[in-house]
Amino acid sequence: MFDFFLDLIYPRTCGICGQIHKEYLCKKCEKRLEKLSHNKIYKSKLEPISYHAYAFPYEGEIREKLITYKFHEQAYLYQTFIKIILKSENLCGFMKKYDIIIPISIHRKRKKQRGYDQTVLIAKEIAKELKMNIRLDILIKQNNIQPQSSLDKWQRRQNIKNAYKLQNEQVITNQRILLIDDIYTTGATIQECARTLKKAKPKEIAAFTLAKD
């Protein structure tokens, strides 16, 4: 009943065109996003990541929407992106090979300012729909560092060093881990997180990002 009245006050809209749509993505925009999607899986060169998969190239309309999602308090946009991700048999098949999903979360102070963690929202929905195990208590961001988006490649690698700590490492020992993040640019963040997780001796670490630069 609460959701019914909430939809009356704040009706659901397509995250792309803004028209009212209960599924957050109208058919016209869905077809457009399908054309923009790459749904690519490739062998990673970033040790210790085995494979990296992503849904979109980080450019044009996708880039604009991801920036809006990440920085402009439009959390509902994760529902729009999820529709395309889950339609890809290629991506879903890849992700379901792994035992545990671990999202690369933001620092608690930044989450408090923003009101949500954009990567955790996406990871939770993937885990729910694909019936996968997700853990938010393994990889913890302990340092509220300068935003990576404001730095060049070398600065990003220096900035992210030791930003994350490992907890409950016994949970991931000998397990296949899927790291999830929103955007891959230089790969500095996702590689640092993978190196942190490697200390627990998982069987494999792979990565999925919504977009890749």
N, C-alpha and C positions, 0 to 999 in steps of 0.2 A: 504493500500500500504506500509506504514511504517513497519507494522508487517511482511509483506511478505519479505522485504529486510532484516529485522532484523533476520528472521529465516534462511536466506541464509548465513548471516555472523556468527550468533550464533545459529546453528540448535538445536531444542529441542531434549533432550535425555531422555531416561528412567532413573529415579533417582536411580535405583537399579543396573542395569548392565552397564549403560552408553552408550548403543546403541542408535542411532538416532531413535526417535519415537515422533510423533507429540502430543501424549496424555500424555507424561511424564512417561508412564508406559507400558512396552510391555506385551503381553499376557502371556509369560512364567513367568515373574516376578510377574505379577498380581496373577497368580495361587499360586505362592510360598508365597506371602504376605497373601493371603486368608487363607492358612494353618497356618500361624503364628499368625493371628489375633484371639483375644478372644471375642471381642464385648460383654463385660460383663457389666451387670447392677446389682448393689447390694445396699442394705440399708446401708447408711453410719453411722459410729459410731462417726464421728466428728461433734459435735454440732456447728452451727445450720444447717449443710448440711443434707438434707433428703436422697438423693440418689447420688451415684457416678457411672458414666459409663466411660469405657475406651475401646480403640480399640486394643491395643497391650500390651504384657508384656514388660517391659523395660529391655531387655536382647539381647545378640547376635547381629545379623545384624541390628535389629531395633534400638538398643541402639547406635550402631556405626553411623547409618544414622541420627539419631536425634541429636547427638553431632555435626556431620558435618553440619547439617541444622542450628543448633543454633549458632555455634561458628566459622564456616569456610566459611562464605559469599556465601552460596549456597541456596539462598532464593527460587529458583524454586522448591526445594524439597517438598514444601508444596503441590504443585500440585500432586505429586506422592502419598502422604499420603491421600489426599482428595479423590482420586479415590476409595480407599478401604473403607473409612468411609462412603461415600455416597452409596456404594453398600450394606451396611448392613441395612436391613429393621428394624432390632431390634434397632439399634442405632438411625436411623432417626426417627422412631416412638417415641422413648423416648424423643428426643430433641424437636420435634414438639409440645409436650405437654406444652412447656413453652412460656411465653409471650415475654420475652426480653432476648437476649444474651448479656452478659457482659464479654469480654475477660480480663484476668489478664495481663495487659500490663507492659512493662519494663519502666524504667525511661527515660525521654527524652534525657538525656546525653548519655545513653547507646545505645539508638536507633540511635542517630547521629553517634556514633562510628561504630555501626554494619551496619547501612544503612537500616534496616528494623526491624520490631517487629514480631518475629516468631509466636507468639500466635494470634496477630491481623490478620495476613494473613490467618490463618486457620479459625478463627472465621468469618471473612468477607465472605469467600467462602461458609461456611456452611449456613450462613444467606442468602446469595444470592440464593443458590441452593434450600434451603428449604423454601424460602420466609418468613423468620423470621425477626423480628425487632432486630437490634443490636445498642447498645449505647456505645460510646467511651468516653462520657462526664460524667459518673457517678462515676466510681472508678478510681482515679488518684494516680499514684505512686509519692509521694512527696519527698521521701528520696532515694538517690542513694546509697543503702546499699551494703555491701560486698556480692558477689555472693553466693547464698545459696548452690550451688554445692560444695563449698570448706569447708563447715561446717558440724559438726555432728548434731544429732537430737536435743539435748538441745540447742546448739548454734543457730540453725536455728530458733527455736521458739523465742529466745531472739532477734535475728537479725531482724526479720520481724515485730516485734511489732511496731505499729503506722507508718508503712511505707506507708500506703495508706490513702487517705482522700476521703470523700464522698461529691459529688456535685449533684445538681439537684435531691435531694432525693425524691421529690414529684412524680417524674416520675415512681419510682418503688414501691411506697406504694401500698399494696394490689395486687401486681403483682407476677406472678410465674417467678423466675429468674433462668437462666442457666449460671453458671460461666464456662468459658472455659480456660484451661491452656494446656501447651504442655506436661509436665512431672509431675507425682505425685510420690514423694519419701516418705517423712515423713508425708506429708499433711499439714505442717506448714503454707505454703503460702496460700493455698486455704482456710484453716480454718480461718486465719487472715482476708482474704478478705471477707469471708462470715459473720464474726462477724461485720465487718465494715458496710456491706450492711444491716445487721439486724436492725441497728439503724433507717432505713427508714421504718421499719415494712412491708416488703414484705409478700405475702401470703406463699411463699415457696422459698427455695434456694436449687438448685441441682447443680451438677458439672459434667463436661465432660472433660477428658484429653486424649490426644493422646496415652499416654503410662502410665503404672503403674509399679513401682518397686516391 
